[in-house]
Amino acid sequence: MASFSLLAALLVFLVPVLSITVSTTDSSYTVDTGSSYGFTATISRSSCDITSLKFYGTEYQYSGTYSHIASGLGSAAVSYTTSGDHVIFQCVADNGDFDLTHYMVFADASSSIYMGTFTNSEPAIGELRYIFRLTGLTDAYPNGNVSYTAGSSSTVEGSDVFLVDGQTRSKFYSSDRFIDDDVYCATTTDASIHACFVRPNSQATEKSSGGPFFRDIDLNYGGNYHSVTYYMNSNHVQTESYRQGFHGPYVFSFSRSGIPRASDYDVSFFDDLDLTGYTGASGRGHVSGTASGVSTDFPTVVHWYNDDYQAWAYTSSSRTFTSPALVAGTYTMALYQDEFLAATMTVSVTAGSTTTANIAATAAALTDSHTTVFQMGDYDGQPTGFLNADLQLRMHPSDTRMHDWSPGAVASTDASAVPMAIFVAVNNGQTISFSLDNALGSAATLRIATTLAFAGGRPQATVNGFSCPAPAAPAAINSRGVTRGAYRGHGDVYDCAIPSGTLTSGANTVTINVISGSSGDAYLSPNVILDAVELFY
C-alpha cells in the first residue's frame, strides 16, 4: 500500500500544471495565459474581435475600434478547444463578405498569439489582413516615424500620404520586402514594450502573393491608435493572382526584453492541431542545388512558386541553396541576381524527399557577350544608385528632402545624377551625354531595364537623330507605385536596335522619354522606374 501511494504521488508530481485559463461570459471569452508578464486577451463570441489586450498590467487594445481581420468579420461562430498546453480559438465566418476560418492559438505562460487564416475565397473587400489597433505604443520598429501620420497639417496624395512637421508620411512607407520583413513592432517611446508581428518561417507567407520582394503596409500611428497590420495579400502593386488556403502560422507577440527574433518561435506544434487546410511536415519536401551565372557582387535569391504556394531562400556565398519545406507538387523555380530575374525552370517536390536541381542564369542582360559603351545602374531589379533611390522607400517624391527630379543633361559616367524615375509631367526627356573617340561602324543596342511602370508608361529613346520604335504598353498594374514607396513590378526590359552609323565621333546623346496613352498630374503622371541603362554593341 505504501509503494502504491508513493507511485500515485509521483504520477501527480509528473503531471504538468498549466497556468493558462479561459473565462466565459455570454458575450466573450477571456484567455489568461499565466504569463509572468500578465498577458490576457478578450475575444468576442459573436464577431471574433479582440476587445481587450492586456500586458504587464496595461490595457493596449483601443476601445473605439477593435482588432480583427480587415474591418471586422461582422459575424462569426467562435469556439475553442485545447490541445496539450495550447488553447485554440476557431472563428468561422460565412457571410456575404467572408468565407474563412481564423485561428488564434494561445500557449501556456506565453505572451504571444499564434495565428492562421484559412480562406475559401478572397474577402469581398479584395484584400486579406489582420489589424491590431493598439494604444500607448507610438513608436515604430524598424523604420521609425515614416508611418507616423498623427498631427498632419495637410494631405499630399489620396487619403494615405500626409504632411507632418514638413515631412511626407504614409503607412505605405513602413513596408519592407517579405524576404527580409520577419519582425516589425509598435513600441513605447522608451522601447520598454514591443508589440510585434513575427513571421517565424516561410509558411507565414507561402499563401501570400507577389514573391520574395513584395512589400506591404506594416505600421501606422494615426493618433488614436497604432495599426499593427499583417497583410496576407492586397492589390498594392499586385503582380500575381491571390492564393487561397491556410495562411500562416504568423505570430503576434508582446515583449519586455527587446525586439523578438523570428528564430525564437517554434510553430511545429501546428502539425498536431488538425487545423483546416494546414499541411504539416509529413506533406513537405525540399529542393537543393547550386545557382550559377549571377554576379557574386549581389545577393542571390531562389524562389519557388505555383498557383497554390510560394517560398524563397537566399543562397550561400558559394551559391548553394536549400529550399524551405515545400508542400509536395510542381513548382517554377526562379533565380534572381538580387531582384533581377536571371532564370526560371520547373522542379517537382516529393514529400519526405529532397530534390536536387541546379539553376543557371539565362537572362540576356547577364549572359550575352558584348562590348559596353556605357552602363548606368546594375541589373539588380532595383533603382539602386540612381538619384533619389536612397530616399524613395520612405517619402513621397514631392518631399523637400528629395533632390531635384529634373537635373538636365547628365554624363553617362554619373548614374547618381539620373533620376530613378521618369515622369511624363515632371522630368520627361532625360538626356544622357557621352563621347566616343571614334564613330561606331556597327549596329548597337540600347537596353533600358525598368522595375515598375505606372499608367502604361514605357521608355522610348532617341539616340542622336535616331528614334527607337515605340514599345508596346507593359502589363498593367492597377496601383500607385513610386508615390507609395514601391518600386517593384514586372521588371520589363526594353531593347532598341541602333543602326550602324548612328553613333559618331565626339559628343553623342541618349534621350529617354516616357510614352503612354494615359495622362496624369505631376508624380501621378505615367512613369517608369529605372533599373539599368546600357549601350552596347
N, C-alpha and C positions, 0 to 999 in steps of 0.2 A: 504493500500500500504506500509506503514511504517513497519507493522508487517511482511509482506511478504519479504521485503528487509532484515529485521533483521534475519528471518529464513534462507534465502538464504546465508547470511553472515555466520551464524552459521554452516550451512552444509559445506560450503567451508572450514571453520576453522577445522571441524572434519575430513575431508578427509586427510589421511596420505600423507605426502610429501616424496617421495622416492628420495634417493641420487644416487642410482645405475643407471648407463647408459651403453649402448653398442654402440660403434662406428664401422662403417663398411667400409672396403675398398674392392677392387676387390680380394685381397688375404687373408684378415684376419678380425677377429672380435677382438675388444679390450674392455674388461669389466673393468669399474671403479666402484667399489662397493660403493664409497663415504665414505669409512672408514676414521676415523680421522687420521689413520696412513698412508693413501695414498696407498691403495692396488689396483694394476691393473694387468691384465693378458691378453696377446695377443694370440689368437688361430688361427692356420692356417685353412683356409676354405677348403683346399684340402686334408689335412692329419690328422687334429685334433691335431697336435703337439702344445704344448705351446712353443712359440718362444720368449716370453718376460714375465718376472715376477718381478714386482717392488713392493717394500715395504719400506715405510718410506724414500722415495727419493733415494733408491738404487736399481740398476738392479742386480738380483740374478741369472737369467737364463744364463747358459753357452751358448755362441753363436756358439760354434763348433758342439755341438750335443744337440738337443732339449729334452724336457720332453714329455713322451708318454708311451703308452702300449708297452712293450717289447722293440725292437729297432725301433719302429715306425710302424704304421698301413699301411704305404705305401700310400694308397689312402682311403678316406672315404668321405661320404656325410655328411657334417656338417651343422647344422641348430640350431636355438634357439627359444624358446618360453618363455613367462613369466607366472608366477602364483603368485599372491599376491606380496610380496616383494622379490620374487626369480626369477632369470633368469636361465633357464635350457638349457644347450647345449647338443645336441644329435649328436653323431658321429657313423654312420653306416658303418661298414667295411664288405664287402662281396667279398673276393678275394681268391686267392689260399692259402694265409697264415692265414686269419682270417675270421670268421663268427660271428660277435659280434656287440653289440651296447654299446658304452661307454657314460656315462652321467657325466657331470660336472655341479654342481649347485652352483650358487653364491647368497649369501644373502645380502640384503641391509645393508650397513655400516659394513660389516664383513670383516675379513682378512683371510677367510677360503674358501676352495673349497671342497664341499661335492660331493663325487664320488660314482658311482655304475657302474658295468660292467656286462652286460648280455651276456652270451656266449651260442651259439647254439652247438658249438663243441670246442674241445681243439685246441688252435693255433698250427700251423704246427711246430713251434719250440719246442713244448712239455712242455711248462710251461706258466703260466699266472702271469704277474707282471706289476705294473705301476712304472716308474722310473722318479723321478725329478733329474735333473743334475744342481747343484747349485754352484755358485762361492761365495767366500768371507766368507764361513762358514766351517772352517777347523776342528773344534772340534766336539765331538760326545757325546750324552747322550743316555743311561745311562752308557755305558761300556768304555768310554774314548777312548784311542788311539789303542785299539786292532785291529781295522779295518783300521787304518791309514797306507796305503801302499806306500805313496809318498816317493821318495828318497831311494827306496830299493836298496840294494847292490847286491843281488842275489835272485834267485828263489829256494825255498826249495822243492816245490812239484807242479806238474802240471803247470797251469798258474794262480794259485789263492792263493798260500801261499808263502810269501816273507820274506826276512830278512831285517829288518830296525833297525839301531842302535843296532845290536846284538840281537834283539828280533824277533821272528817269528810273522808275522801279516797276517791276511786274512779277507776278507769281511765276511767269514763264522763265525768268532769269535764275530761278532756283534749280533748274534741271541739270542733270549730268547723264552721261552715256550709261545705258543699262549695264554694260560690261564692267564699269567702274563704280556704279552707284549702289553699293551694298549697305550703306548705313547713312541716314540723314535724320536730323533731330531738331526739335524745338527745345530751347533751353532757357533757364533763368539767366538773368543778367550776370550773375556771378558764376555761372556754369556749374552750380552745385547739383542741379537736377537736369537730366536729359530725358526727353520723351521721344523715342526713335522708332522709325520703321527700319527693319533689318531684312535683307534678302540672304537667308542662310546658305543657299546653294542654288544651282541652276534651275531647279524645279520651280522656284519662285517666279521665273519669267518664261518658262517653257510654253505656256499657253498665251503669252502676250504676242504682240505683232511688231514688226519693224526691225528685228535683228539686234545685234550687239551694240550698235551705235545710236539706236533710238533713244530719245530723251523726252521727258515729260515733267509736268509740274510736280514738285516735291513739297514746297513750303510756301506759306503766305500769311504774314501777320497783317491783318487789316484794321486792327483797332479793338474790336470786341473780343476777338479770339485769334488763336494761331491755327490755321488749317494745316494739318499734317496729313498729306494725301498719298495714298498708294494707288497709282494708276496701273491697271492691267491692260487696258487698250484705250485709244482715243483717235480722233481724226486730226490730231495736231501733227501736221506733216506726215500723214499716213502713206506708207509706201507698199503695203500689202494687206490682204484681207484679214479680218479678225479670226481668231481661233476660239472655239468653244470647248468646254470641258472643265477639268479641275485646275483652277489657278491657285498655285501655292504648293507647299506652305510658305506663307510670309508671316513676319512676326512684328508685333508692336510691343515695345519694352520700355519700362522706366528704369533709370539708373541713377544711383548716387555716387558711383565710382568711376565717373568719366564716360567717355564715348564707348559704347559696346562694340565688340568685334563680331563680325558675321560668323567667324570660325568657332565662337563660343556657343553657338546654338545648334544642338543636335536634334534634327527633326526625324530621325529614323523611326521613332516610335509611331509616326503616322502610318507605317506599314501595318500596324496591328489594330488600327481603329476602324477599319471596314467602312470608309467614307465613300460616298457615291462618286464614281469617276476617277478615283485615285489609283495610280499604278505604282506599286512598290518595287523594291529592288529585284524581286524574282522575275519581273517582266521587263527588265532592262539589260542592256549590253553596252559595250564601249567600242570606240574606234581609236586606233593609234597609228602613228606613222611619222613621216618626215616631210616638211614643206621645203621647196626649193624655188629658185628663180626670183626671189624677192630680196631686196637690199637689207643687209644687216644694220643699216643706219636707222631702221624704223621698227617699231613693234610689229609682230606678225600675229594675225588672228585667224583662227579656223572656225567656221560657222556651219552648223548642221540645221537643216530646216525641211519641212514638208507642210502639207496643208494642216496638220494637226499639232505639230510640235516644233520648237526651235531651241537651240543651245549653242554655246560657243566656248572657246578657250584660247588663251594666249599660248603661243609656242614657247619652248625654252630658248635660251640664247643660241643653241645649236639647231634650232628649228624643228625639234622633235615635239610631238604633241600626243596627248591622250584626251579624248572627249570626256565630258561629264557622263553620268549614267543616262543613256538614251532609251526611251521606250522602243521596243523592237519594231522594225519597219524599214522602209526605204527612204533615204534622205538625199537631198542635194547637199554636197559638201563644198563650201566656198572658201577660198583663200584670199586674204586681204594683206596688202602692204599698208600697214596702219589701217586706213579706211578705204583704200583704193582697191577695187575688185580686181584680183590678179588671175583667178581661175575658178572654174566650177567642175564638179564631177558627181557621179552618183555612187552611193555606198549603201550597203544593206547591213542592218544591225540585227543580231540574233540575241535573244535573251540568254543571259548567263555566259556569253562569249565575248571575246574581243576580236574585232575585225581589223586586219592590217590594211591600210590604204595610204599610200604616199600621194602627194599632190604637188604639181609644178606649175609655175606661172605660165599663162598663155596670152595674157593681155598684150597687145601690140606695143603699147607705150612702155612696157617693161622688157620686152623680149626682142623687138626689131633692132636690127643693126643699121645704124645711120650716123651721119655726121651732124652734130648740133651747131647751128649758127648762134642761137641764144636760147636759154630756158629760164623762165621766171616761175618760181614756185616748184614744189616737188609733187610727184604723183603719189600723194598720200591720202586723197579723199577729203582733205580739209583745206581751208583757205590760209593755213599757217604761213606766215612770212609776208603776206600782203598787208597793205595799210588797213588799220583798224581791226584786223583779225584777232588781235590780242585783247580787244575790248568788247567785241560784238556779242559774246555769250551773255554778258551781264548788264547790258544797257541798250537803249534804243539808238538807232543811227543818228537821231537828231540831238542826242545828248551833247552838252557843251564840252565834255571830256574827249569826245571823238575828234580826230584830225579831219581837216578839210577833205571832203569827198571829191573835190574837183582840183587836183593838183596840177593840171595841164600836162604837156608832153613830158614823158618820163623816159630816162635812158634804160635800155634793156638790161643793164647791169645793176639796176636798183629796184628789185622786186618790192621792197618795203615801201616804196613811194606809189605803187599801183594800188588803187582801192580794191579791197577784197570783193566788193560787189559793184556792179554797174547797173544803174537805174536809168530808165528812159527819161524820166523827168528831172533827174538830178545831175548826172555826170556822163551822159551818153557821149560816145565818140572819144573814148580814152585812147590816146596816142602813145605808142611806144617807139622810140627812135633808136637806131643802131647804125653803125658804119661798117662798110666792107672795104678791104684793101683792093679787092678785085671783083669785077662783076661775076655773078654766078652763071655759068654757062649751061647748067642743068635745071631740070624742074625741081621744085622744093615743095615741102608740106608745112602748112601752119596748123598746129594742133592746139585747140583750146579745150582743156578739161574743166568741167564745171561740177559743182557738188549739188546745187539746188537751183531750180528755176521757179519764178513766180509769174502768174498771169500769162503763161505761154511765152515768156521771154526766152530768147536764144541768141547766141552771138553770131553776127555777120561781120566779117572783117574785110578791110581794104588794105592791100599791100601795094604801096606806091600807087600806081594808077589802076591796079587790077582789083576788081570787086569779086569776092568769093560768092558763089551761089547762096541764095537764102536757104538755110536749113529748114527742115520740117519742124513743126512745133513738137516739143517734148511731151511725154506722157504727163497729163495734168495731175497736179496735187492741189486739192482744193483747200488750201490753208495758208495763212500768213506764215512767213518764214523768218527772214533776216530781222524783221522788226520785233519778233518774239524770241530772239536769241537762238534760232535754229539755223543750221547751215547744211544739213544733210538731206538729200532727196534721192533721185535715181542715179546720180553720178554720170551724166551724159558727157560723151567725148565727141568733139566736132573736128574733123579733118578737112582742110581745104587744100586742093592741089594748085600750086603756084606755077604758072607756065615758065619755061625757060626764057631767060632774058628779062624777067621782071625785076630781079634783084641786081642793083647796079653798084658800080664802084663809088665809094663815098657814102653820103647820107642816104638812109632808107627809113621808111616809117611803116608801122602796122597800126591801123586804127580799128578799134573794136566798138561796134555799135550793137545795141540790143534791139531786136525787132520783135514785134508781136502784133496780133490782130486786136489785142485788148488795150485798154488805157488805164490810167490811174494817176493820182496826185503824189508827188514827192516820193517818199520811200515805199509807198504802196503802188507805185507805177511798176510795169513789167520790169523784171530784173533777173540777173544771174549772179551766182557766187562763183568765184574763180578757184580752181584747184591748181592748175598749171597752164602756162602758155609756152609753147616750144615751136621754134622754127628750125627745120632740119632738111637735109637732102641725102 
